[in-house]
Amino acid sequence: MWLERKKAIFDEVPGQRGTSRFVGVYVSSRNELRWIARIYNDGRTRHIGSYLSEEEAARAYDSVARTLYGIDANVNFPEHAATQALIGDFAR
């Protein structure tokens, strides 16, 4: 019962869930044509950069997340990581 009420409230207010379909990506509050990439690390939120496209910001987030957390990183494009791993194996 409690969970059903919680889900109903969540479904009623989609605007409060965030502005991007990607992890670590937000629309800029100053310029709505820009996308901001941020990541949480060592108890702090770190600004990665400002980008023209949502996908570009998501790829920047993925790059930093892989650098900080390695294979265990929560990324937006996991298939890209698998492709990069295969390319790395062939390069050796």
C-alpha positions in Angstrom: 0.0 0.0 0.0 2.7 2.5 1.0 4.8 1.6 -2.0 1.8 2.1 -4.4 1.2 5.6 -3.0 4.9 6.4 -3.4 4.9 5.2 -7.0 1.7 7.3 -7.7 3.4 10.4 -6.3 6.6 9.7 -8.3 4.5 9.2 -11.6 2.6 12.5 -11.0 5.7 14.7 -10.9 8.0 13.7 -13.8 9.7 17.2 -13.9 11.2 16.7 -10.5 13.0 13.5 -11.4 15.8 15.2 -13.3 16.3 16.7 -16.7 18.2 14.1 -18.5 17.8 10.5 -19.4 21.5 10.0 -18.6 23.4 9.5 -15.3 25.4 12.6 -14.3 23.9 14.9 -16.9 21.8 18.0 -16.2 20.4 20.9 -18.2 22.2 24.2 -17.3 20.2 26.5 -15.1 21.9 29.5 -16.7 21.7 28.5 -20.4 19.1 25.9 -21.2 20.9 25.1 -24.5 23.8 23.7 -22.6 24.2 20.3 -20.8 26.3 20.0 -17.6 28.2 16.8 -16.7 28.9 16.2 -13.0 30.2 13.2 -11.0 30.3 12.5 -7.3 33.7 11.4 -6.0 35.4 11.5 -2.6 32.4 13.0 -0.9 32.2 15.9 -3.4 30.4 16.7 -6.6 32.9 17.4 -9.4 32.1 19.5 -12.4 33.2 17.7 -15.6 32.1 20.3 -18.2 29.4 22.0 -20.2 28.3 20.6 -23.6 26.0 21.5 -26.5 24.4 18.0 -26.6 23.0 15.7 -23.9 24.8 12.7 -25.4 28.1 14.5 -25.5 27.8 15.3 -21.8 26.9 11.7 -21.1 30.0 10.4 -23.0 32.2 12.9 -21.0 30.6 11.6 -17.8 31.3 8.0 -18.9 34.9 8.8 -19.6 35.6 10.3 -16.2 33.5 7.5 -14.4 35.7 4.8 -16.1 38.8 6.6 -15.1 37.7 7.0 -11.5 35.9 3.7 -10.9 37.3 1.4 -13.6 35.2 -1.6 -14.8 32.7 -1.1 -11.9 31.7 2.4 -13.1 28.0 3.1 -13.6 28.0 4.4 -17.2 25.5 5.5 -19.7 26.9 3.6 -22.7 28.1 0.2 -21.5 28.4 -1.1 -25.0 31.0 1.5 -25.7 33.1 0.1 -22.8 32.9 -3.4 -24.2 34.0 -2.2 -27.7 36.9 -0.3 -26.2 38.0 -3.4 -24.3 38.0 -5.4 -27.5 40.0 -2.8 -29.3 42.5 -2.7 -26.5 42.9 -6.5 -26.7 43.7 -6.3 -30.4 46.2 -3.5 -30.0 48.4 -5.7 -27.7 
